């Protein structure tokens, strides 16, 4: 009988019966078409119904195919359809040609068919119940089989009579109702393994027989009611189409040939056939895998040991023992691939690369089997052929065992693979394989990296990428002071997700995406000047150049948005003019306009009045030409500067927020604030403005004290008309006023001229050379921190308290002089002046001593300049010595 394609043969019979206007090739082509060109499921079902409507059971078959099409490949549905009608064509004879090359599908089933499925021809001498109906393997499906689950593969079916087949089909439907997926998988697995088992049993024949698959007597194949039981420790649902792992098939026990009675050449032929089965995971008769220990842990969990037949020639046993580790390595790799499936994109990509190696391994086995068929292969020659593969497989197996035992995922896998490359410097073949595996495994990670550094987008469903987005609100619902936390907290680096080869560039990668996100939020389109493909090549660092190019592009673009389009330097100059009292005429006019309002209790001050006076002052002073003057506003805080400093130093914000409002004047609670829009708010955020406010409040308060001391000098100029005796009493008061004026003015000069101006000049010069926004933020923060430190507003909060007390004494002295209505010489006025003199001198000497002590600890600070200015003639040094002598004498 001529060889006929079973699928096309069944389709041809159905077409002839129904007289449908189709050909078998047209139907097969429709079912093998790709997803884009394929007919819809309803159209495919109509096609099958048209050609099978003459058959009595066509409704049942069409219903079954309808369910299959919902979850599986159309080609698989067609094979099931053909199988259901094949048993009715009782005269159909099927032959399976023995493949000699790798199947186009590249699947393990295709390769295994060349190793274990022996060509079987049905003869007239066989009864109908022993006929073997096997689906053709020559038709490739539309979906690559190495990327599908096992239930999607065509069925290798070995059955008996049609009645037995219908009985199995009934059992199949019962199981499918309970659990469709597992039932379908179990039946398919049973059929495939039974086909492998029957073909391997029929391959043993008497010596002298030259026909493969010929037999002298019919043998009835009995099927056990129980399903297959795997010896692997993996659950059945984790078994894939490539994981055979030496499954044990329960069937009738065929008599084994007496291996010891065979001559050496025959022993070698039998051994090589079983060895090919063993390499691909199929159980044999003379090379038997030992059952694994279910309680085994560590590396033993992925090892397979074998028991070799005792009657085998020793000259064959020794090379066989050198080859069998390859089977253990290969099966261990398959187990780990099955166990780690779906554990992240990196692991999945690594498994895909290992799948390609698996296909190459099957090609090698098929080529060796072809040489065996030509009677040109020996065990020693096979060992010679497989020796390089054994070394490479061992390295891959060892690497994957480490990944599995240490539960590496994502970046940890890439780091481990990258480290293995360094250790394989002496083994070029294994190193190249590891380089390829690392390259393939890194593809999804590098895709995520490319999206981040070129678009500022994170697509990381499995949480494997090194940058994490901590955004919890929509941009339209941003909380207050959003800019404070954006730069530091919106995007963060997860150190445990950084591969070793990107560790040095992690901060640059983070900044690149952050820059692009800020640019996008400014309404700008993020478009790189040139498309940059990012791939990992462990042999060079081309990815570093791509990262650097993307970083410099984003940095330059954002810097241009900030400095040019949003005029950051103009905003900073405005902040300096107003909050650091650089606009002198504006400051004096504002203090003149608001002095009465700010002298009230803070609860009585009207913020709207202050805003109106501020707007009037801005338009009457030289600040009227400032384009950003409308960004300046007034603010009344709930605490004075000393309390604010204590809150910052003690970090007890909840405590200070819970305190009642202090009895403070408006002047002590007043501060300017400056409001800017995005993206300038990245630099002038709430934290930066708070630091400016601290400097402003100290300078503003000192300026107020200076004005009050000048006022009493003007108001008391009438003392010149007094007699010499009366004027003598006021002389000590005027002397004290002058000493107070000298101390306050030198303090202001020190802060504004010796601290703020030099630091501002350094800041401006460095800003001319910045390359990215991080440099801008760093320089601005350094400027503010340096000013706060040297103006005694940081860790030296006790100096700030001393300055506040000195200013308070000066203000009380001014009130004392202004409220003194009697010009007659009295002891009360004289004693009051002496009391203020002692208090002021004591506080100032204590302040200077604290500065001296701090200057000794840190010579880099400029505190000593203030000491030399206030104590320019050594007056307070003499007073200090007199005080020490007085205290010593008791």
C-alpha positions in Angstrom: 0.0 0.0 0.0 1.4 3.4 -0.9 2.1 5.9 1.8 -0.7 8.4 2.3 -0.8 11.4 4.6 -3.3 10.4 7.2 -4.7 13.9 7.8 -5.1 14.7 4.1 -6.5 11.2 3.5 -9.2 11.5 6.1 -10.1 15.0 4.8 -10.2 13.7 1.2 -12.6 10.9 2.2 -14.9 13.4 4.0 -14.8 15.8 1.0 -15.7 13.0 -1.4 -18.7 12.0 0.8 -20.0 15.5 1.2 -19.1 16.6 -2.3 -17.8 19.9 -0.8 -16.0 22.4 -3.1 -12.7 22.1 -1.1 -9.4 20.2 -1.3 -7.5 18.8 1.7 -4.6 21.3 1.0 -7.0 24.3 1.2 -8.4 23.1 4.6 -5.0 22.4 6.0 -3.8 25.8 4.8 -6.7 27.6 6.5 -5.9 25.9 9.8 -2.1 26.5 9.6 -2.5 30.2 8.7 -1.0 32.8 11.1 -3.2 34.7 13.5 -3.5 37.8 11.1 -4.5 35.7 8.1 -6.5 33.0 9.8 -10.3 32.7 9.4 -12.5 33.2 12.4 -13.3 30.3 14.7 -17.0 30.2 13.4 -15.7 30.1 9.8 -13.3 27.2 10.6 -16.1 25.3 12.3 -18.4 25.9 9.4 -15.7 24.5 7.1 -15.4 21.3 9.2 -19.2 20.9 9.5 -19.6 21.2 5.7 -17.3 18.2 5.0 -18.4 16.0 7.9 -22.2 16.5 7.8 -22.7 13.0 6.2 -21.2 11.3 9.2 -23.7 10.3 12.0 -21.6 11.6 14.9 -20.5 14.9 13.3 -22.5 17.0 15.8 -20.6 15.5 18.7 -17.2 16.0 17.0 -18.0 19.6 16.0 -19.0 20.4 19.6 -15.7 19.0 20.9 -13.7 20.9 18.3 -15.6 24.1 19.3 -14.4 23.8 22.9 -10.9 23.1 21.8 -10.8 26.2 19.5 -11.5 28.4 22.5 -8.2 27.6 24.2 -5.9 25.9 21.8 -4.3 26.2 18.4 -6.6 25.6 15.3 -4.1 23.1 14.0 -4.5 21.0 17.1 -8.3 21.2 16.7 -8.0 19.9 13.2 -5.8 17.0 14.3 -8.4 16.0 16.9 -11.2 16.4 14.3 -9.3 14.0 11.9 -8.6 11.5 14.7 -12.3 11.3 15.6 -13.2 10.2 12.0 -10.1 8.2 11.3 -11.3 5.0 13.1 -14.3 4.8 10.8 -12.0 4.5 7.7 -11.1 0.9 8.6 -9.0 0.4 5.5 -6.8 3.5 6.2 -3.2 2.4 6.8 -0.7 4.8 8.4 3.0 4.9 8.2 5.4 7.2 10.0 8.6 7.9 8.2 11.7 7.8 10.4 13.0 11.4 10.5 16.7 11.9 9.9 16.9 15.6 10.5 15.6 18.0 13.1 11.9 18.9 12.7 11.0 22.4 11.6 9.1 22.9 14.8 12.2 22.3 16.9 10.1 20.9 19.7 11.3 18.1 22.0 8.4 15.9 20.8 9.7 16.2 17.2 13.2 15.3 18.3 12.0 12.5 20.5 10.1 11.0 17.6 13.3 10.5 15.8 14.8 8.9 18.8 12.1 6.7 20.2 9.1 6.4 17.9 9.9 3.5 15.6 8.2 3.2 12.2 5.2 0.9 12.5 3.3 -0.5 9.5 0.0 -2.2 10.0 -0.3 -5.5 8.2 -3.1 -7.8 7.2 -2.0 -10.4 9.8 -2.7 -8.1 12.6 -6.2 -8.0 14.1 -8.2 -4.7 14.1 -7.8 -4.3 17.9 -4.0 -4.2 17.6 -3.8 -1.7 14.8 -1.8 1.4 15.8 -3.3 4.7 14.7 -0.7 7.5 15.1 -1.2 11.1 14.1 1.2 12.4 11.5 4.2 14.4 12.7 4.9 15.9 9.3 2.4 18.7 9.6 3.8 21.7 11.5 1.4 23.9 13.4 1.0 27.7 13.0 2.4 28.3 16.5 6.0 27.4 17.2 5.8 24.3 19.4 8.8 25.2 21.7 6.8 28.2 23.0 3.5 26.3 23.8 2.3 24.3 26.7 2.3 20.5 26.4 -1.5 20.3 25.9 -1.1 22.3 22.7 0.9 19.6 21.0 -0.5 17.2 18.4 -1.4 13.9 19.9 0.6 10.8 19.4 -2.2 8.2 19.8 -1.8 4.5 20.2 -5.1 2.7 20.5 -6.9 -0.7 20.1 -10.4 -1.3 18.6 -12.7 1.6 18.0 -14.7 0.4 21.0 -11.6 0.6 23.2 -10.9 4.1 21.7 -14.5 5.2 22.5 -14.2 3.9 26.0 -11.0 5.9 26.5 -12.8 8.9 24.9 -15.6 8.6 27.4 -13.1 8.5 30.3 -11.5 11.6 28.8 -14.8 13.5 28.7 -15.5 12.6 32.3 -12.2 13.9 33.4 -12.5 17.0 31.3 -15.8 18.0 33.0 -14.0 17.9 36.4 -10.8 19.6 35.3 -10.6 20.2 31.5 -6.9 21.4 31.5 -5.5 18.6 33.6 -7.6 15.9 32.0 -6.5 16.9 28.5 -2.9 17.1 29.6 -3.0 13.7 31.3 -4.5 11.9 28.3 -2.2 13.5 25.8 0.8 12.6 28.0 -0.4 9.0 28.4 -0.8 8.6 24.6 2.6 10.1 23.8 4.4 7.9 26.4 2.5 4.8 25.3 3.6 5.4 21.7 7.2 5.8 22.9 7.0 2.7 25.0 5.4 0.5 22.3 7.8 1.6 19.7 10.8 1.0 21.9 9.5 -2.5 22.8 9.0 -3.4 19.2 12.5 -2.2 18.3 14.0 -5.3 19.9 14.0 -8.1 17.3 15.8 -11.3 16.7 19.3 -11.1 15.2 19.3 -11.2 11.5 16.1 -9.3 11.1 16.6 -6.3 8.9 13.2 -4.6 9.0 12.5 -2.2 11.8 9.0 -2.7 13.2 8.3 -6.1 11.6 6.9 -8.8 13.9 6.0 -12.5 13.6 3.0 -12.5 15.9 0.4 -10.0 16.9 0.7 -8.6 20.4 -2.2 -7.1 22.2 -1.2 -3.9 24.0 -3.0 -3.6 27.4 -3.5 -0.2 28.9 -3.5 0.3 32.7 -6.5 2.1 34.2 -4.2 4.2 36.4 -2.5 7.2 34.8 1.2 7.8 34.5 3.3 8.4 37.6 6.4 10.5 37.2 9.5 9.8 39.3 10.4 13.5 39.4 9.7 15.5 42.5 8.0 18.3 40.4 4.2 18.4 40.6 2.4 17.3 37.4 1.2 20.9 36.6 4.8 22.0 36.4 5.7 19.4 33.8 6.2 20.9 30.3 6.4 19.5 26.8 10.2 19.3 27.1 10.3 17.7 30.6 10.2 13.9 30.1 12.3 13.1 33.2 12.2 9.4 32.7 8.5 8.8 33.3 7.5 5.3 34.2 4.8 3.8 31.9 2.7 1.1 33.3 2.0 -1.5 30.6 2.6 -5.2 29.9 6.1 -6.5 30.6 7.9 -7.5 27.4 10.7 -10.0 27.6 14.0 -8.3 27.6 16.7 -9.7 25.2 19.5 -11.5 27.0 22.2 -8.8 26.8 25.0 -11.2 27.9 24.1 -13.6 25.1 24.6 -10.9 22.4 27.9 -10.4 20.6 29.8 -7.2 21.3 28.6 -5.4 18.1 25.0 -6.1 18.9 25.4 -5.1 22.5 26.9 -1.8 21.3 24.0 -1.2 18.9 21.4 -1.9 21.6 23.3 0.2 24.1 23.6 3.2 21.8 19.8 3.2 21.0 19.0 3.1 24.7 21.6 5.8 25.3 19.9 8.2 22.9 16.6 7.5 24.7 18.3 8.2 28.0 19.8 11.5 26.8 16.4 12.8 25.9 14.7 11.7 29.1 13.1 8.4 28.1 13.4 5.3 30.4 15.1 2.2 29.0 15.7 -1.4 30.0 19.5 -1.5 30.5 20.1 2.1 31.6 17.6 2.7 34.4 17.5 6.0 36.3 17.4 5.6 40.0 14.3 7.0 41.8 15.1 10.4 43.3 14.8 11.0 47.0 11.8 13.1 47.6 13.4 14.6 50.7 16.6 15.5 48.9 17.7 19.1 49.1 20.4 21.3 47.6 22.3 20.2 44.5 21.1 16.5 44.9 17.6 17.7 44.0 18.7 18.3 40.4 20.9 15.2 39.9 20.0 12.0 38.2 21.9 8.7 38.9 21.7 5.7 36.6 21.9 1.9 37.1 23.7 0.1 34.2 23.0 -3.5 33.3 25.5 -5.8 35.0 26.0 -8.0 31.9 27.2 -5.1 29.8 30.8 -5.4 28.4 33.2 -3.5 30.6 34.7 -1.8 27.6 31.3 -0.3 27.0 30.5 0.5 30.6 33.4 2.8 31.2 32.7 5.3 28.3 29.0 5.0 29.1 29.7 6.2 32.6 31.4 9.2 31.2 28.5 10.0 28.9 25.6 9.6 31.4 26.4 12.8 33.4 25.3 14.6 30.3 21.9 13.1 30.6 21.8 14.2 34.3 22.9 17.7 33.4 20.4 18.0 30.6 17.5 16.7 32.6 18.5 18.9 35.6 18.4 22.0 33.3 14.9 21.0 32.0 13.7 20.6 35.6 14.9 24.0 36.6 13.5 25.6 33.5 10.1 24.1 34.3 10.3 25.1 38.0 11.3 28.7 37.3 8.8 29.4 34.5 7.0 32.7 35.2 9.4 33.9 37.8 10.0 37.3 36.2 11.0 38.6 32.8 14.7 37.9 33.3 14.2 34.3 34.2 11.7 33.8 31.3 14.2 35.3 28.9 16.9 33.0 30.2 14.6 30.0 29.8 14.0 31.0 26.2 17.7 31.1 25.6 18.0 27.7 27.2 15.2 26.4 25.0 17.3 27.3 22.0 20.2 25.3 23.5 17.8 22.4 24.1 16.9 22.5 20.4 20.6 22.4 19.4 21.1 19.5 21.8 18.3 17.6 20.1 19.9 18.3 16.7 23.2 16.8 18.0 21.4 13.7 19.2 19.6 13.3 15.9 22.8 13.6 13.9 24.5 11.0 16.1 21.5 8.7 15.6 21.8 9.1 11.9 25.4 8.0 12.0 24.3 5.0 14.1 21.8 4.0 11.4 24.7 4.1 8.9 26.6 1.6 11.2 29.4 4.1 11.6 29.0 5.0 15.3 30.6 3.5 18.4 30.4 4.3 22.1 34.0 5.7 22.1 33.3 7.9 19.0 30.1 9.1 20.6 32.0 10.1 23.8 34.5 11.9 21.6 31.6 13.8 19.9 29.8 14.7 23.2 32.9 15.6 25.3 32.7 19.4 24.5 28.9 19.3 25.1 29.4 17.6 28.5 31.7 20.4 29.6 29.4 23.1 28.5 26.3 21.4 29.9 28.0 21.0 33.3 28.8 24.7 33.4 25.3 25.7 32.5 23.8 23.1 35.0 26.1 24.4 37.8 25.2 28.0 37.1 21.4 27.3 37.1 21.7 25.2 40.3 23.2 28.3 42.0 20.4 30.5 40.7 17.8 28.0 41.9 19.2 27.3 45.3 19.9 31.0 46.1 16.5 31.9 44.7 18.0 34.6 42.4 15.6 36.7 40.4 15.9 39.8 38.1 19.2 41.7 38.6 20.6 39.0 40.9 20.4 36.5 38.0 22.3 38.9 35.7 24.9 39.6 38.3 25.5 35.9 38.8 25.7 35.1 35.0 28.1 38.1 34.5 30.3 36.8 37.3 30.4 33.3 35.8 31.8 34.8 32.6 34.8 36.1 34.5 35.5 32.6 35.9 35.5 30.9 32.5 38.5 32.7 31.0 40.2 29.4 30.2 37.2 27.7 28.6 36.4 29.6 25.4 33.4 27.5 24.4 31.7 27.6 27.8 32.5 31.3 28.1 30.9 32.1 24.8 27.8 30.1 25.7 27.6 32.0 29.0 28.0 35.3 27.2 25.1 34.4 24.9 22.9 33.4 27.8 23.7 36.6 29.7 23.0 38.6 26.6 19.6 36.9 26.1 18.6 37.0 29.8 19.4 40.8 30.0 17.2 41.7 27.0 14.0 42.5 29.0 16.0 44.4 31.7 17.8 46.4 29.0 14.5 47.2 27.4 13.2 48.6 30.7 16.5 50.6 31.0 16.1 52.0 27.5 12.6 53.1 28.2 13.7 54.8 31.4 16.7 56.7 30.0 15.1 57.7 26.7 11.5 58.4 27.8 11.5 58.5 31.6 8.9 55.6 31.6 9.0 52.6 33.9 7.4 49.4 32.7 8.1 46.9 35.4 5.3 44.5 36.2 7.5 42.1 38.1 9.4 44.7 40.2 12.8 43.9 38.7 14.0 47.3 37.6 16.5 49.4 39.6 14.4 52.5 39.7 11.1 52.5 41.6 8.3 55.0 41.2 6.8 56.1 44.5 4.1 58.3 43.1 0.8 57.7 44.9 -1.3 60.7 43.6 -2.3 62.1 40.3 -0.4 65.1 39.1 -3.6 67.2 39.1 -4.0 66.5 42.8 -0.5 67.3 44.0 -0.2 67.8 47.8 1.2 71.0 49.3 5.0 71.4 49.1 5.1 68.6 46.5 8.3 69.9 45.1 10.1 69.4 48.4 9.9 65.6 48.2 9.7 65.2 44.4 13.4 65.2 43.7 14.4 63.0 46.6 11.4 60.7 47.1 9.4 60.4 43.8 12.0 58.1 42.2 14.4 56.1 44.2 17.0 53.5 43.5 16.6 49.9 44.8 20.1 48.8 45.5 19.1 45.1 45.5 17.9 45.4 41.9 21.0 46.8 40.4 23.1 44.3 38.3 26.8 44.4 38.9 27.6 45.8 35.5 25.3 48.9 36.1 26.2 49.6 39.7 28.7 52.4 38.9 26.1 54.1 36.7 23.0 53.7 38.9 22.9 57.3 40.1 23.3 58.6 36.5 20.5 56.3 35.3 18.2 57.6 38.1 18.9 61.2 37.3 18.4 60.7 33.5 14.8 59.5 33.9 14.1 62.1 36.6 15.2 64.9 34.2 13.0 63.5 31.4 10.0 63.4 33.8 10.5 67.0 34.8 10.8 68.0 31.1 7.5 66.2 30.3 5.7 67.8 33.2 6.8 71.2 31.8 4.8 70.4 28.7 7.9 69.6 26.6 8.2 66.7 24.2 10.9 64.2 25.1 12.5 63.3 21.8 16.2 62.1 21.7 18.2 63.5 18.9 19.0 60.0 17.7 17.6 56.6 18.3 19.9 54.6 20.7 19.6 50.8 20.9 20.5 49.5 24.2 21.9 45.9 24.5 24.2 44.2 26.9 27.4 42.8 25.5 29.5 41.4 28.4 32.6 41.6 26.2 32.5 45.4 26.0 30.8 48.4 27.5 28.8 49.9 24.7 25.8 50.2 26.9 27.8 52.7 29.0 28.1 55.0 26.0 24.4 54.8 25.4 23.7 55.7 29.1 26.1 58.6 29.0 24.6 60.0 25.8 21.1 59.8 27.2 22.2 61.4 30.4 23.9 64.4 28.8 20.9 64.9 26.4 18.4 65.0 29.3 20.7 67.1 31.5 21.3 69.7 28.8 17.6 69.9 27.9 16.3 70.3 31.5 19.0 72.8 32.3 18.0 74.8 29.3 14.3 74.7 30.4 15.3 76.0 33.9 17.9 78.6 33.1 16.7 79.9 29.7 12.9 79.4 29.5 12.1 79.8 33.2 14.9 82.3 34.1 16.0 80.6 37.3 18.8 83.1 37.9 16.4 86.0 37.7 14.2 84.3 40.4 17.2 83.7 42.6 18.3 87.3 42.3 14.8 88.4 43.3 14.9 86.2 46.4 18.3 87.6 47.4 17.0 91.2 47.0 14.0 90.7 49.2 14.7 87.9 51.6 18.4 88.8 52.2 17.7 92.6 52.3 19.9 93.3 49.3 17.3 95.9 48.0 18.1 98.6 50.6 15.6 101.3 49.7 12.7 98.7 49.5 13.6 97.4 52.9 13.6 100.8 54.5 10.4 101.9 52.9 8.6 98.7 53.8 9.8 99.0 57.5 8.6 102.6 57.6 5.2 101.6 56.1 4.6 98.5 58.3 6.3 99.5 61.6 3.0 100.4 63.3 1.2 97.3 62.1 4.1 95.0 63.0 4.4 96.5 66.5 1.0 95.0 67.5 0.4 91.6 68.9 0.6 88.9 66.2 -3.1 88.1 66.8 -4.1 91.7 66.0 -2.0 92.0 62.8 -4.1 91.9 59.6 -2.3 90.0 56.8 -4.3 91.8 54.2 -3.0 95.1 55.4 0.6 93.8 55.2 -0.1 92.6 51.6 -1.4 96.0 50.6 1.5 97.8 52.1 3.9 95.4 50.5 2.4 96.0 47.1 2.5 99.7 47.6 6.1 99.6 48.6 7.1 97.4 45.7 5.7 99.9 43.2 7.2 103.0 44.9 10.7 101.6 45.4 13.3 100.6 42.8 11.8 97.1 43.0 9.0 98.3 40.6 11.2 97.1 37.6 11.5 93.6 38.9 9.5 91.2 36.7 9.0 88.8 39.6 8.0 91.2 42.3 4.5 89.8 42.4 5.9 86.4 43.6 6.8 88.0 46.9 4.2 87.7 49.7 3.9 88.3 53.5 3.6 85.5 56.0 2.9 85.5 59.7 4.4 82.4 61.4 3.2 81.1 64.7 6.6 81.1 66.4 9.6 83.3 66.7 13.1 82.5 65.2 14.5 81.0 68.4 11.5 78.6 68.7 11.9 77.7 65.0 15.6 76.9 65.5 14.8 74.8 68.6 12.2 72.9 66.6 14.7 72.2 63.8 17.5 71.2 66.1 15.3 69.0 68.4 13.2 67.7 65.6 10.1 67.7 67.7 7.7 69.1 65.2 4.6 67.5 66.9 5.5 69.1 70.2 5.8 72.6 68.7 2.7 72.3 66.7 0.7 71.3 69.8 1.9 74.4 71.8 -0.4 77.5 72.3 0.4 80.6 70.4 3.0 82.6 72.2 2.6 86.2 73.2 4.6 87.6 70.3 4.6 90.8 68.4 4.0 90.9 64.7 7.6 91.8 64.0 8.9 88.6 65.7 6.5 86.4 63.6 6.8 88.2 60.3 8.6 86.8 57.3 8.6 87.2 53.5 7.8 84.2 51.3 8.4 83.7 47.6 6.1 81.5 45.5 7.2 80.1 42.1 5.8 77.6 39.7 7.1 74.3 38.4 9.9 73.6 37.5 11.6 76.5 39.3 10.0 75.2 42.5 12.4 72.3 42.2 15.2 74.7 43.3 13.1 77.2 45.3 11.1 74.6 47.1 9.6 75.0 50.5 12.7 73.8 52.3 14.9 76.3 50.5 12.5 79.2 51.1 12.4 78.2 54.8 16.2 78.6 55.0 15.9 82.0 53.3 13.3 83.0 55.8 15.5 82.1 58.8 18.2 84.4 57.4 15.7 87.1 56.7 14.1 87.0 60.2 17.5 87.4 61.9 18.6 90.2 59.5 15.2 91.9 59.7 15.1 91.8 63.5 18.6 93.3 63.7 17.6 96.0 61.2 14.6 96.8 63.4 16.8 97.1 66.5 19.2 99.4 64.6 16.3 101.7 63.6 15.1 101.9 67.2 18.6 102.8 68.5 18.8 105.6 65.8 15.4 106.8 66.8 16.3 107.4 70.4 19.4 109.3 69.3 17.3 111.7 67.3 14.6 112.1 70.0 17.2 112.8 72.7 19.2 115.3 70.8 17.5 117.9 73.1 20.0 116.8 75.8 22.5 119.1 74.2 20.6 122.1 75.7 20.9 120.8 79.2 23.4 122.1 81.7 26.7 120.3 82.2 25.5 118.6 85.4 22.2 117.4 83.8 23.8 116.3 80.6 26.3 114.2 82.7 23.5 111.8 83.7 22.6 111.2 80.0 26.2 110.7 78.9 26.3 107.2 80.2 23.0 106.4 78.5 24.3 107.7 75.2 27.5 105.8 75.6 25.6 102.6 76.2 23.4 103.3 73.1 26.5 103.8 71.0 28.0 100.5 72.2 24.7 98.8 71.4 24.6 100.4 67.9 28.2 99.3 67.3 27.5 95.7 68.2 24.3 95.5 66.2 25.7 97.2 63.1 28.8 95.1 63.1 26.6 92.0 63.4 24.6 93.1 60.4 27.7 93.9 58.4 29.3 90.6 59.3 26.3 88.6 58.1 25.5 90.6 54.9 29.0 91.7 53.7 31.3 89.0 55.1 29.1 85.9 54.8 26.2 86.3 52.3 27.9 88.4 49.6 31.1 86.2 49.3 29.1 83.0 49.2 26.7 84.5 46.7 29.6 85.5 44.4 31.0 81.9 44.6 27.5 80.5 43.9 27.1 82.7 40.8 30.5 81.8 39.4 29.9 78.1 39.8 26.5 78.3 38.3 28.1 79.5 35.1 29.7 76.0 34.8 26.9 73.7 35.8 26.1 70.7 33.6 23.0 69.3 35.1 20.2 70.2 37.6 21.7 68.1 40.3 24.7 70.5 40.3 22.3 73.4 40.5 20.5 71.9 43.5 23.8 71.0 45.2 25.3 74.5 44.7 22.2 76.2 45.9 22.0 74.0 49.0 25.7 74.6 49.7 25.2 78.3 49.5 22.3 78.3 51.9 23.9 75.9 54.4 27.1 78.0 54.4 25.2 81.2 55.1 23.1 79.5 57.8 26.2 78.1 59.5 28.3 81.3 59.5 25.3 83.4 60.5 24.9 81.1 63.6 21.6 79.6 62.6 22.5 75.9 62.5 24.1 73.6 65.1 25.2 76.7 67.1 21.6 77.5 68.1 22.9 78.8 71.5 24.6 81.7 69.6 21.3 82.5 67.9 19.7 82.7 71.4 22.5 85.0 72.5 21.9 87.3 69.5 18.2 87.3 70.2 18.8 88.3 73.9 21.1 91.1 72.9 18.5 92.5 70.6 15.8 92.2 73.3 18.0 94.2 75.7 18.5 96.9 73.1 14.8 97.2 72.5 14.1 97.3 76.3 16.7 100.0 76.6 15.1 102.0 73.8 11.7 101.7 75.5 13.3 102.9 78.8 14.8 106.0 77.2 11.6 106.9 75.3 9.3 106.4 78.3 11.5 108.5 80.6 9.5 111.8 80.8 11.3 113.4 83.7 14.5 115.3 82.8 15.4 116.1 86.4 18.5 114.4 87.7 17.3 111.5 89.7 19.0 108.3 91.1 16.3 106.1 89.4 17.3 107.0 85.8 21.0 106.6 86.6 20.5 103.2 88.2 18.4 102.1 85.3 21.1 102.9 82.8 23.7 101.1 84.9 21.4 98.0 85.1 21.1 97.9 81.3 24.8 98.5 81.0 25.6 95.5 83.2 23.1 93.3 81.4 24.2 94.2 77.9 27.9 94.0 78.7 27.5 90.6 80.4 25.5 89.2 77.5 27.9 90.5 74.9 31.0 89.2 76.8 29.3 85.8 77.1 28.5 85.8 73.4 32.1 86.7 72.4 33.4 83.9 74.6 31.2 81.4 73.0 32.4 82.5 69.6 36.0 82.2 70.7 35.4 78.7 71.9 33.8 77.7 68.6 36.6 79.3 66.6 39.2 77.1 68.4 37.3 74.0 67.3 36.8 75.0 63.7 39.3 77.5 62.3 37.6 77.4 58.9 34.6 79.3 60.2 34.6 83.1 60.0 33.2 83.7 63.5 36.5 85.4 64.7 35.9 88.2 62.2 32.8 89.2 64.2 34.8 89.2 67.5 37.5 91.5 66.0 34.9 93.9 64.7 32.9 94.2 68.0 36.0 94.1 70.2 38.1 96.3 67.9 39.7 98.3 70.7 40.0 95.5 73.3 37.4 97.2 75.5 35.5 94.0 76.1 38.7 92.0 76.7 39.5 94.4 79.6 36.0 94.1 80.9 36.3 90.3 80.8 39.6 90.4 82.8 38.0 92.7 85.4 35.0 90.4 85.7 37.3 87.4 86.1 39.3 89.2 88.9 36.1 90.2 90.6 34.8 86.7 90.6 38.1 85.4 91.9 38.1 87.8 94.8 34.6 86.7 95.6 
